[in-house]
Structure formats: structure tokens, C-alpha cells
Amino acid sequence: MKNLFYAFLSLLLLSCSGKNIDKKSSITLFNDCIFNLTNGEILSEPNIAAQKLYENYFNNSEIQIPLFKHIKHVGYDIFVGIPVRTSVDDISKTVLEKHNRSLSNFISEKNSCYNQYLLNGSYIVEMAIRIDDKSLFYIAAITSNKILADSLLSFNELSGRITKGRQ
């Protein structure tokens, strides 16, 4: 009986610890959408410095995109914004107008647009992605590392990190 109790307690602890790992590996957004985290990324509490960084680099156009989530990593910052009353096309046009000299990394598809460029010595990534008719997200990132910008913050990597369905 004592062994059965310890086996049950061990099973309970293992199942609880597995759930905690899953919760730390993704962030719930809204409309059953999640943003999957990679190693070393943490959800950062909103603060004035993050808000100011976001507004200086990313939220400075006619399109309103309030900051929703800030993800911190040693080598970069990722910001998730919620575009208000706009579309992927409108965001795409804004990116084209704002950075028309640096469109070598620009990608535009039906439900997403992406641009990566160098500004003031930092690699900037901007992406708008529509998951369904109700879910439009703006993902922005800043890093000083070109390798991170080309790999972890690439169009394919970032677009694959937002998924539909709770984990």
C-alpha cells in the first residue's frame, strides 16, 4: 500500500511538472492563438523601457499597433503588437513606404508580410501575419546579431511560431 502511494505521488508530480514545461514554452495570445518560445526566451513584464523601445522603432506610423507582449532574450527582443482597424496589405504598404531602400529581404504573401533591414546598427525585423479572419498580429524584433536576424528571426521561423490552438 505504501509503495502504491509513492508510485501515485511520483506520477502526480511528473504530470504536473510536464504541464509547467508546456506553459513556459508558449504564450497564449487570443482567439486560441499561441506564440511558441524558443530556448532562452522569456515573457517580460511590461515596463517603460520596453514600451519606449517599441514605440521608437516600430509603432511610429499612421497605423495603430499597441504593444501586447514583450519577449526577452539575451541576443534580441521580440514584440507582439495587435494592429487596430487595418490589414496585412495596409501594413505591407506602410513597410514599403517607410523602408523603400531596404527591400532585399521583403516578403509579401496573402496573409503575411515581412521585412528585415539595418537601422542605426541594429537589425530590425517586422512581420504582420493573419492567422484567421479574426487574428492579425504584428511581430517586431530587434537584434545586433546578423546571424540571429537571418536564422531565428527569419520569415520562415517567425511565421511558424504563431499557431492556432491551445497547448
C-alpha positions as CSV (number, residue, x, y, z in Angstrom):
1,M,0.0,0.0,0.0
2,K,2.9,2.3,0.9
3,N,4.6,1.6,-2.5
4,L,1.3,2.3,-4.3
5,F,1.0,5.7,-2.5
6,Y,4.6,6.6,-3.6
7,A,4.0,5.5,-7.1
8,F,0.8,7.6,-7.3
9,L,2.6,10.6,-5.8
10,S,5.5,10.3,-8.3
11,L,3.1,10.0,-11.2
12,L,1.2,13.1,-10.0
13,L,4.5,15.1,-9.6
14,L,5.7,14.1,-13.1
15,S,2.4,15.0,-14.7
16,C,2.3,18.4,-13.0
17,S,5.9,19.2,-14.0
18,G,5.2,18.3,-17.6
19,K,2.4,20.8,-17.7
20,N,4.6,23.6,-16.4
21,I,7.2,23.0,-19.1
22,D,4.5,23.3,-21.8
23,K,3.2,26.6,-20.3
24,K,6.7,28.1,-20.3
25,S,7.3,27.1,-24.0
26,S,4.4,29.1,-25.4
27,I,2.5,32.3,-24.8
28,T,-1.3,32.5,-25.2
29,L,-2.3,35.4,-27.3
30,F,-6.1,35.5,-28.1
31,N,-8.6,33.7,-30.3
32,D,-6.9,30.4,-29.4
33,C,-3.6,31.6,-31.0
34,I,-0.2,30.9,-29.3
35,F,3.3,32.2,-29.8
36,N,5.9,29.4,-29.4
37,L,9.0,30.3,-27.5
38,T,12.5,29.0,-28.2
39,N,15.3,28.3,-25.7
40,G,16.3,31.3,-23.6
41,E,13.2,33.4,-24.4
42,I,11.0,34.6,-21.5
43,L,7.9,36.7,-21.4
44,S,8.9,40.0,-19.9
45,E,6.7,42.1,-17.7
46,P,5.7,45.3,-19.4
47,N,7.9,48.2,-18.5
48,I,8.6,51.8,-19.6
49,A,11.9,50.9,-21.3
50,A,10.4,48.2,-23.5
51,Q,7.4,50.4,-24.4
52,K,9.7,53.2,-25.4
53,L,11.9,50.9,-27.5
54,Y,8.9,49.5,-29.2
55,E,7.4,52.9,-30.0
56,N,10.7,54.4,-31.2
57,Y,11.4,51.6,-33.7
58,F,8.1,50.1,-34.6
59,N,4.9,51.9,-33.6
60,N,5.6,55.2,-35.4
61,S,3.3,55.2,-38.4
62,E,-0.3,56.1,-39.1
63,I,-1.4,52.5,-38.3
64,Q,-2.1,51.9,-34.6
65,I,-0.3,48.8,-33.3
66,P,-0.4,48.8,-29.5
67,L,2.2,46.6,-27.7
68,F,0.7,43.4,-26.5
69,K,3.6,41.1,-25.4
70,H,7.3,41.6,-25.0
71,I,9.6,38.6,-25.2
72,K,13.2,39.0,-24.0
73,H,16.3,37.0,-25.0
74,V,19.9,37.7,-24.3
75,G,20.5,38.4,-28.0
76,Y,17.2,40.1,-29.1
77,D,13.8,41.5,-28.1
78,I,10.6,40.4,-29.8
79,F,7.5,42.5,-29.6
80,V,3.9,41.3,-30.3
81,G,1.5,44.0,-31.3
82,I,-2.2,44.0,-32.0
83,P,-2.9,46.0,-35.2
84,V,-6.1,48.1,-34.9
85,R,-8.5,48.5,-37.8
86,T,-6.0,47.6,-40.5
87,S,-5.0,44.7,-42.7
88,V,-1.9,42.9,-43.9
89,D,-2.0,44.9,-47.1
90,D,-2.1,48.2,-45.2
91,I,0.9,47.2,-43.0
92,S,2.7,45.9,-46.1
93,K,2.3,49.3,-47.8
94,T,3.5,51.1,-44.7
95,V,6.6,48.9,-44.6
96,L,7.2,49.6,-48.3
97,E,6.9,53.3,-47.9
98,K,8.9,53.5,-44.7
99,H,11.9,51.4,-45.8
100,N,11.8,51.5,-49.6
101,R,15.6,51.4,-49.9
102,S,16.0,48.2,-48.0
103,L,13.5,45.8,-49.5
104,S,16.0,43.0,-50.4
105,N,14.5,40.9,-47.5
106,F,10.9,42.0,-48.1
107,I,8.3,39.1,-48.4
108,S,4.6,39.7,-49.1
109,E,2.0,37.0,-49.3
110,K,-1.7,36.9,-49.0
111,N,-1.8,36.6,-45.2
112,S,1.6,37.9,-44.2
113,C,4.3,40.4,-45.0
114,Y,7.9,40.5,-43.6
115,N,10.8,42.9,-43.9
116,Q,14.3,42.8,-42.4
117,Y,16.7,45.8,-42.5
118,L,19.6,47.5,-40.8
119,L,18.8,50.7,-38.9
120,N,21.2,52.6,-36.7
121,G,23.4,49.5,-36.4
122,S,20.6,47.2,-35.4
123,Y,18.9,44.5,-37.4
124,I,15.1,45.2,-37.5
125,V,12.5,42.6,-38.3
126,E,8.9,43.4,-38.9
127,M,6.1,41.0,-39.8
128,A,2.3,41.1,-40.0
129,I,0.5,37.8,-40.0
130,R,-3.1,36.9,-40.2
131,I,-3.9,33.5,-38.7
132,D,-7.6,33.5,-39.5
133,D,-10.3,36.1,-40.1
134,K,-10.2,37.3,-36.5
135,S,-6.5,37.2,-35.6
136,L,-4.0,39.7,-37.0
137,F,-0.6,40.0,-35.3
138,Y,2.3,42.3,-35.7
139,I,5.7,40.8,-34.8
140,A,8.7,43.0,-34.5
141,A,12.2,42.2,-33.3
142,I,15.5,44.0,-32.8
143,T,19.0,42.5,-32.5
144,S,22.6,43.5,-33.1
145,N,23.4,40.0,-34.4
146,K,23.0,39.3,-38.1
147,I,23.1,35.6,-37.7
148,L,20.1,35.7,-35.3
149,A,18.3,38.0,-37.7
150,D,18.8,35.6,-40.6
151,S,18.0,32.4,-38.7
152,L,15.8,32.6,-35.6
153,L,14.1,35.8,-36.7
154,S,13.7,34.9,-40.4
155,F,10.3,34.8,-42.1
156,N,10.0,31.0,-42.0
157,E,11.0,30.8,-38.3
158,L,8.8,33.6,-37.1
159,S,5.7,32.7,-39.2
160,G,5.9,29.2,-37.9
161,R,5.9,30.3,-34.3
162,I,2.3,31.6,-34.2
163,T,-0.2,28.8,-34.3
164,K,-3.9,28.2,-33.8
165,G,-5.0,26.0,-31.0
166,R,-4.3,25.9,-27.3
167,Q,-1.5,23.8,-25.9
